[in-house]
Amino acid sequence: METIARGKADLGFILAPEGAAPPGSVLIWRERLGLYAGRDHPLAGRRRVSPAEVSTHPFIYLPKKYPLREVIEAALAKSGIAGNPIALQTDNPVLARRTLMQGKAIGCLFAHTVSADVEKGDLIELPVASEALAVEVRLVTSQGTLARRAARALIDLAELSPL
Protein backbone atom coordinates (compact mmCIF):
# COMPACT_ATOMS: atom_id res chain seq x y z
CA MET A 1 0.00 0.00 0.00
CA GLU A 2 2.90 2.34 0.72
CA THR A 3 4.23 1.83 -2.79
CA ILE A 4 0.87 2.86 -4.23
CA ALA A 5 0.53 5.82 -1.86
CA ARG A 6 4.00 7.06 -2.96
CA GLY A 7 3.01 6.78 -6.63
CA LYS A 8 5.54 4.04 -7.43
CA ALA A 9 2.80 1.58 -8.42
CA ASP A 10 -0.80 1.83 -9.56
CA LEU A 11 -1.96 -1.65 -8.71
CA GLY A 12 -1.20 -4.09 -5.92
CA PHE A 13 -2.45 -7.21 -4.22
CA ILE A 14 -2.19 -7.74 -0.50
CA LEU A 15 -2.96 -10.62 1.83
CA ALA A 16 -4.87 -9.79 5.00
CA PRO A 17 -6.49 -11.74 7.79
CA GLU A 18 -10.24 -12.28 7.47
CA GLY A 19 -12.06 -9.05 8.28
CA ALA A 20 -8.93 -6.89 8.56
CA ALA A 21 -9.51 -4.89 5.40
CA PRO A 22 -7.00 -2.12 4.80
CA PRO A 23 -8.78 1.11 3.80
CA GLY A 24 -9.36 1.47 0.08
CA SER A 25 -8.84 -2.21 -0.69
CA VAL A 26 -11.32 -4.47 -2.46
CA LEU A 27 -11.82 -8.12 -1.61
CA ILE A 28 -11.23 -10.29 -4.68
CA TRP A 29 -10.64 -13.71 -3.18
CA ARG A 30 -10.88 -15.56 0.12
CA GLU A 31 -8.46 -18.44 0.68
CA ARG A 32 -9.34 -20.98 3.36
CA LEU A 33 -6.71 -22.01 5.88
CA GLY A 34 -6.72 -25.28 7.79
CA LEU A 35 -4.84 -26.75 10.71
CA TYR A 36 -3.00 -29.93 9.67
CA ALA A 37 -1.04 -32.64 11.42
CA GLY A 38 0.21 -36.13 10.64
CA ARG A 39 -2.07 -39.08 11.32
CA ASP A 40 0.02 -40.01 14.40
CA HIS A 41 -0.35 -36.61 16.03
CA PRO A 42 -2.19 -36.71 19.39
CA LEU A 43 -4.99 -34.43 18.07
CA ALA A 44 -5.49 -36.32 14.79
CA GLY A 45 -8.66 -38.34 14.54
CA ARG A 46 -10.53 -36.32 17.16
CA ARG A 47 -14.08 -35.24 16.38
CA ARG A 48 -13.51 -31.79 17.78
CA VAL A 49 -10.46 -29.84 18.93
CA SER A 50 -10.63 -26.57 20.84
CA PRO A 51 -8.39 -23.59 20.08
CA ALA A 52 -7.00 -23.89 23.64
CA GLU A 53 -5.91 -27.49 22.94
CA VAL A 54 -4.29 -26.51 19.65
CA SER A 55 -2.41 -23.68 21.38
CA THR A 56 -0.46 -26.13 23.54
CA HIS A 57 1.05 -28.08 20.62
CA PRO A 58 4.20 -27.20 18.65
CA PHE A 59 3.69 -25.41 15.35
CA ILE A 60 5.57 -25.05 12.11
CA TYR A 61 5.83 -21.42 11.04
CA LEU A 62 7.32 -19.44 8.21
CA PRO A 63 10.38 -17.46 9.32
CA LYS A 64 9.53 -14.02 10.74
CA LYS A 65 11.00 -12.24 7.72
CA TYR A 66 7.97 -13.30 5.64
CA PRO A 67 4.94 -10.95 5.87
CA LEU A 68 2.63 -13.94 5.34
CA ARG A 69 3.65 -15.22 8.79
CA GLU A 70 2.08 -12.15 10.43
CA VAL A 71 -1.10 -12.65 8.40
CA ILE A 72 -1.37 -16.29 9.44
CA GLU A 73 -0.56 -15.53 13.08
CA ALA A 74 -3.30 -12.87 13.07
CA ALA A 75 -5.81 -15.38 11.66
CA LEU A 76 -4.78 -17.90 14.32
CA ALA A 77 -5.06 -15.33 17.10
CA LYS A 78 -8.50 -14.28 15.87
CA SER A 79 -9.45 -17.97 16.14
CA GLY A 80 -8.19 -18.13 19.73
CA ILE A 81 -4.95 -19.94 18.86
CA ALA A 82 -1.77 -18.30 20.12
CA GLY A 83 1.41 -18.91 22.06
CA ASN A 84 2.26 -22.23 20.45
CA PRO A 85 5.77 -23.56 20.96
CA ILE A 86 7.79 -23.47 17.73
CA ALA A 87 8.73 -26.87 16.33
CA LEU A 88 10.23 -25.52 13.12
CA GLN A 89 10.58 -22.29 11.17
CA THR A 90 11.06 -22.88 7.46
CA ASP A 91 10.05 -21.70 4.02
CA ASN A 92 10.80 -25.15 2.61
CA PRO A 93 7.40 -26.76 1.91
CA VAL A 94 8.85 -30.28 1.57
CA LEU A 95 10.55 -30.08 4.97
CA ALA A 96 7.41 -28.62 6.55
CA ARG A 97 5.12 -31.32 5.12
CA ARG A 98 7.48 -34.15 6.09
CA THR A 99 7.70 -32.81 9.64
CA LEU A 100 3.91 -32.57 9.79
CA MET A 101 3.54 -36.12 8.48
CA GLN A 102 5.76 -37.37 11.31
CA GLY A 103 3.11 -36.15 13.76
CA LYS A 104 5.48 -33.85 15.61
CA ALA A 105 3.78 -30.53 14.94
CA ILE A 106 0.76 -28.69 13.57
CA GLY A 107 0.79 -26.39 10.56
CA CYS A 108 -1.64 -23.70 9.47
CA LEU A 109 -1.69 -24.03 5.69
CA PHE A 110 -3.70 -23.00 2.67
CA ALA A 111 -6.19 -25.85 2.34
CA HIS A 112 -5.72 -26.28 -1.42
CA THR A 113 -1.95 -26.81 -1.04
CA VAL A 114 -2.31 -30.01 0.97
CA SER A 115 -5.52 -31.47 -0.45
CA ALA A 116 -3.66 -34.40 -2.07
CA ASP A 117 -1.91 -35.21 1.23
CA VAL A 118 -5.26 -35.15 3.03
CA GLU A 119 -6.87 -37.39 0.39
CA LYS A 120 -4.03 -39.92 0.79
CA GLY A 121 -4.37 -39.81 4.58
CA ASP A 122 -0.85 -38.50 5.11
CA LEU A 123 -2.17 -35.32 6.72
CA ILE A 124 -5.27 -34.86 8.83
CA GLU A 125 -7.17 -31.60 9.03
CA LEU A 126 -7.87 -30.87 12.66
CA PRO A 127 -11.56 -30.11 13.33
CA VAL A 128 -11.29 -26.61 14.79
CA ALA A 129 -14.31 -24.61 13.73
CA SER A 130 -13.43 -21.00 12.97
CA GLU A 131 -14.55 -18.53 10.34
CA ALA A 132 -11.36 -16.56 10.99
CA LEU A 133 -9.12 -19.27 9.51
CA ALA A 134 -8.92 -17.60 6.14
CA VAL A 135 -6.82 -15.09 4.29
CA GLU A 136 -8.29 -12.40 2.10
CA VAL A 137 -6.62 -11.44 -1.16
CA ARG A 138 -7.33 -7.74 -1.60
CA LEU A 139 -6.78 -5.37 -4.49
CA VAL A 140 -5.43 -1.87 -3.97
CA THR A 141 -5.24 0.70 -6.77
CA SER A 142 -4.07 4.26 -7.08
CA GLN A 143 -6.70 6.94 -7.42
CA GLY A 144 -6.35 7.03 -11.21
CA THR A 145 -9.17 5.78 -13.41
CA LEU A 146 -6.69 3.94 -15.63
CA ALA A 147 -5.43 1.87 -12.68
CA ARG A 148 -8.97 0.93 -11.69
CA ARG A 149 -9.81 -0.09 -15.27
CA ALA A 150 -6.59 -2.12 -15.55
CA ALA A 151 -7.39 -3.81 -12.23
CA ARG A 152 -10.91 -4.67 -13.39
CA ALA A 153 -9.52 -6.13 -16.63
CA LEU A 154 -6.95 -8.16 -14.69
CA ILE A 155 -9.62 -9.56 -12.36
CA ASP A 156 -11.84 -10.43 -15.35
CA LEU A 157 -8.92 -12.07 -17.13
CA ALA A 158 -8.18 -14.19 -14.07
CA GLU A 159 -11.88 -15.08 -13.84
CA LEU A 160 -12.05 -13.81 -10.28
CA SER A 161 -15.07 -12.01 -9.03
CA PRO A 162 -15.46 -10.10 -5.77
CA LEU A 163 -16.97 -12.14 -2.95
C-alpha positions, -999 to 999 in steps of 0.1 A, spaced: 0 0 0 29 23 7 42 18 -28 9 29 -42 5 58 -19 40 71 -30 30 68 -66 55 40 -74 28 16 -84 -8 18 -96 -20 -17 -87 -12 -41 -59 -25 -72 -42 -22 -77 -5 -30 -106 18 -49 -98 50 -65 -117 78 -102 -123 75 -121 -91 83 -89 -69 86 -95 -49 54 -70 -21 48 -88 11 38 -94 15 1 -88 -22 -7 -113 -45 -25 -118 -81 -16 -112 -103 -47 -106 -137 -32 -109 -156 1 -85 -184 7 -93 -210 34 -67 -220 59 -67 -253 78 -48 -268 107 -30 -299 97 -10 -326 114 2 -361 106 -21 -391 113 0 -400 144 -3 -366 160 -22 -367 194 -50 -344 181 -55 -363 148 -87 -383 145 -105 -363 172 -141 -352 164 -135 -318 178 -105 -298 189 -106 -266 208 -84 -236 201 -70 -239 236 -59 -275 229 -43 -265 197 -24 -237 214 -5 -261 235 11 -281 206 42 -272 187 37 -254 153 56 -251 121 58 -214 110 73 -194 82 104 -175 93 95 -140 107 110 -122 77 80 -133 56 49 -109 59 26 -139 53 36 -152 88 21 -122 104 -11 -126 84 -14 -163 94 -6 -155 131 -33 -129 131 -58 -154 117 -48 -179 143 -51 -153 171 -85 -143 159 -94 -180 161 -82 -181 197 -50 -199 189 -18 -183 201 14 -189 221 23 -222 204 58 -236 210 78 -235 177 87 -269 163 102 -255 131 106 -223 112 111 -229 75 100 -217 40 108 -251 26 74 -268 19 89 -303 16 105 -301 50 74 -286 66 51 -313 51 75 -341 61 77 -328 96 39 -326 98 35 -361 85 58 -374 113 31 -362 138 55 -338 156 38 -305 149 8 -287 136 8 -264 106 -16 -237 95 -17 -240 57 -37 -230 27 -62 -259 23 -57 -263 -14 -20 -268 -10 -23 -300 10 -55 -315 -4 -37 -344 -21 -19 -352 12 -53 -351 30 -69 -374 4 -40 -399 8 -44 -398 46 -8 -385 51 -22 -353 67 -53 -349 88 -72 -316 90 -79 -309 127 -116 -301 133 -113 -266 148 -143 -246 137 -134 -210 130 -146 -185 103 -114 -166 110 -91 -193 95 -89 -176 61 -68 -151 43 -83 -124 21 -66 -114 -12 -73 -77 -16 -68 -54 -45 -54 -19 -40 -52 7 -68 -41 43 -71 -67 69 -74 -63 70 -112 -92 58 -134 -67 39 -156 -54 19 -127 -90 9 -117 -98 -1 -153 -66 -21 -155 -74 -38 -122 -109 -47 -134 -95 -61 -166 -69 -82 -147 -96 -96 -124 -118 -104 -153 -89 -121 -171 -82 -142 -141 -119 -151 -138 -121 -138 -103 -151 -120 -90 -155 -101 -58 -170 -121 -30 
